[in-house]
Amino acid sequence: RIAIMKHLAVLEAANLIVSQKDGRTRRLFFNAAPIRMIYDRWTDDYSGYWAGELTRLKYLAEARAGTEKRKSKPGGIDG
């Protein structure tokens, strides 16, 4: 229990959780804003790369489909 409280104190100091004391109980809530900022910063590094890779894959697939279409005989049956 003490280890958990220490971890929660670190998260609260980092402003990742917010505590609300109500009598003898203490409620903890995620602070979505900094978590979202961390998520956005981390995914921004990779989203541009993967967008480019997926676009390249699309062009390769379309080029291959076009090549296979030209190879087939009229009427759509390969011989």
CORBEL-V641428 format. One record per residue. RES is the residue in three letters. SS is DSSP state (H for helix, E for strand, - for the rest). PHI is phi in whole degrees, 0 to 359 (* if undefined). Layout:
# CORBEL-V641428
RES_SS_PHI ; RES_SS_PHI
This chain:
# CORBEL-V641428
ARG_-_* ; ILE_H_294 ; ALA_H_297 ; ILE_H_297 ; MET_H_297 ; LYS_H_294 ; HIS_H_297 ; LEU_H_295 ; ALA_H_296 ; VAL_H_295 ; LEU_H_296 ; GLU_H_291 ; ALA_H_295 ; ALA_-_276 ; ASN_-_65 ; LEU_-_269 ; ILE_E_228 ; VAL_E_236 ; SER_E_251 ; GLN_E_226 ; LYS_E_270 ; ASP_E_227 ; GLY_-_70 ; ARG_-_271 ; THR_E_259 ; ARG_E_230 ; ARG_E_257 ; LEU_E_243 ; PHE_E_228 ; PHE_E_290 ; ASN_-_265 ; ALA_H_292 ; ALA_H_300 ; PRO_H_291 ; ILE_H_294 ; ARG_H_295 ; MET_H_297 ; ILE_H_297 ; TYR_H_300 ; ASP_H_298 ; ARG_H_295 ; TRP_H_289 ; THR_H_285 ; ASP_H_301 ; ASP_H_297 ; TYR_H_255 ; SER_H_295 ; GLY_H_296 ; TYR_H_299 ; TRP_H_290 ; ALA_H_297 ; GLY_H_295 ; GLU_H_295 ; LEU_H_292 ; THR_H_295 ; ARG_H_298 ; LEU_H_298 ; LYS_H_299 ; TYR_H_296 ; LEU_H_296 ; ALA_H_295 ; GLU_H_294 ; ALA_H_295 ; ARG_H_294 ; ALA_H_297 ; GLY_H_294 ; THR_H_295 ; GLU_H_293 ; LYS_H_293 ; ARG_H_290 ; LYS_H_287 ; SER_-_287 ; LYS_-_284 ; PRO_-_303 ; GLY_-_96 ; GLY_-_83 ; ILE_-_254 ; ASP_-_283 ; GLY_-_241
